[in-house]
């Protein structure tokens, strides 16, 4: 059976720059025999990612169809203590 999955969001807390991330992402896709048809853009310094994610969380389309996996800031603070 074949499945198609739509991605629409941001990669957050990534330790790679855009070019390195995309290279590894494409390598991972190809290693699984998958492809990607779409657009990717680096996030600019002018973009407010937290505000964009908040807008997505409030959007009815994403509430109904979306899945969110956000880092838990409280967890990171507890680990560093």
C-alpha positions as a Markdown table, in Angstrom:
| # | Residue | x | y | z |
|---|---|---|---|---|
| 1 | Unk | 0.0 | 0.0 | 0.0 |
| 2 | Unk | 1.2 | 3.5 | -0.8 |
| 3 | Unk | 0.7 | 6.5 | 1.5 |
| 4 | Unk | 1.3 | 10.1 | 0.8 |
| 5 | Unk | 2.1 | 12.5 | 3.7 |
| 6 | Unk | 1.9 | 16.3 | 3.6 |
| 7 | Unk | 4.4 | 18.3 | 5.7 |
| 8 | Unk | 3.6 | 21.9 | 6.5 |
| 9 | Unk | 5.5 | 23.5 | 9.3 |
| 10 | Unk | 9.0 | 24.3 | 10.7 |
| 11 | Unk | 11.9 | 22.2 | 11.9 |
| 12 | Unk | 12.8 | 23.7 | 15.3 |
| 13 | Unk | 15.9 | 23.4 | 17.5 |
| 14 | Unk | 17.9 | 22.1 | 14.6 |
| 15 | Unk | 21.7 | 22.0 | 15.0 |
| 16 | Unk | 22.3 | 22.1 | 11.3 |
| 17 | Unk | 22.2 | 25.0 | 8.8 |
| 18 | Unk | 19.7 | 24.9 | 6.0 |
| 19 | Unk | 22.0 | 23.4 | 3.4 |
| 20 | Unk | 23.3 | 20.6 | 5.7 |
| 21 | Unk | 19.8 | 19.9 | 7.0 |
| 22 | Unk | 18.4 | 19.6 | 3.4 |
| 23 | Unk | 21.3 | 17.4 | 2.3 |
| 24 | Unk | 20.7 | 15.0 | 5.2 |
| 25 | Unk | 16.9 | 15.1 | 4.8 |
| 26 | Unk | 17.2 | 14.2 | 1.1 |
| 27 | Unk | 19.7 | 11.5 | 1.9 |
| 28 | Unk | 17.3 | 10.0 | 4.6 |
| 29 | Unk | 14.3 | 10.2 | 2.1 |
| 30 | Unk | 16.3 | 8.5 | -0.6 |
| 31 | Unk | 17.6 | 5.8 | 1.7 |
| 32 | Unk | 14.0 | 4.8 | 2.4 |
| 33 | Unk | 13.1 | 4.9 | -1.3 |
| 34 | Unk | 10.9 | 8.0 | -0.7 |
| 35 | Unk | 10.7 | 11.3 | -2.6 |
| 36 | Unk | 9.7 | 14.8 | -1.7 |
| 37 | Unk | 7.7 | 17.2 | -3.9 |
| 38 | Unk | 7.4 | 20.6 | -2.4 |
| 39 | Unk | 9.2 | 23.6 | -1.3 |
| 40 | Unk | 11.6 | 24.3 | 1.5 |
| 41 | Unk | 13.0 | 27.6 | 2.6 |
| 42 | Unk | 15.5 | 28.7 | 5.2 |
| 43 | Unk | 14.0 | 30.7 | 8.1 |
| 44 | Unk | 15.3 | 34.3 | 8.1 |
| 45 | Unk | 16.2 | 36.3 | 11.2 |
| 46 | Unk | 13.2 | 38.5 | 10.5 |
| 47 | Unk | 10.7 | 35.7 | 11.0 |
| 48 | Unk | 9.2 | 35.2 | 14.4 |
| 49 | Unk | 8.9 | 31.4 | 14.5 |
| 50 | Unk | 7.2 | 31.3 | 17.9 |
| 51 | Unk | 4.5 | 33.6 | 16.6 |
| 52 | Unk | 4.1 | 31.5 | 13.5 |
| 53 | Unk | 3.8 | 28.3 | 15.5 |
| 54 | Unk | 1.2 | 30.0 | 17.8 |
| 55 | Unk | -0.8 | 30.9 | 14.7 |
| 56 | Unk | -0.7 | 27.4 | 13.5 |
| 57 | Unk | -1.9 | 26.1 | 16.9 |
| 58 | Unk | -4.9 | 28.4 | 16.7 |
| 59 | Unk | -5.7 | 27.7 | 13.1 |
| 60 | Unk | -8.9 | 25.5 | 12.7 |
| 61 | Unk | -7.4 | 23.5 | 9.8 |
| 62 | Unk | -4.3 | 22.5 | 11.8 |
| 63 | Unk | -6.4 | 21.8 | 14.9 |
| 64 | Unk | -8.5 | 19.3 | 12.8 |
| 65 | Unk | -5.8 | 17.8 | 10.7 |
| 66 | Unk | -2.4 | 18.7 | 12.1 |
| 67 | Unk | -0.1 | 16.9 | 14.5 |
| 68 | Unk | 2.3 | 18.9 | 16.6 |
| 69 | Unk | 5.5 | 17.8 | 18.2 |
| 70 | Unk | 6.9 | 20.8 | 20.0 |
| 71 | Unk | 9.9 | 20.7 | 22.3 |
| 72 | Unk | 9.0 | 21.0 | 26.0 |
| 73 | Unk | 11.0 | 23.9 | 27.4 |
| 74 | Unk | 10.2 | 22.9 | 30.9 |
| 75 | Unk | 11.8 | 19.5 | 30.3 |
| 76 | Unk | 15.1 | 21.1 | 29.2 |
| 77 | Unk | 15.2 | 23.3 | 32.2 |
| 78 | Unk | 14.7 | 20.3 | 34.6 |
| 79 | Unk | 17.4 | 18.3 | 32.8 |
| 80 | Unk | 19.9 | 21.1 | 33.2 |
| 81 | Unk | 19.3 | 21.5 | 36.9 |
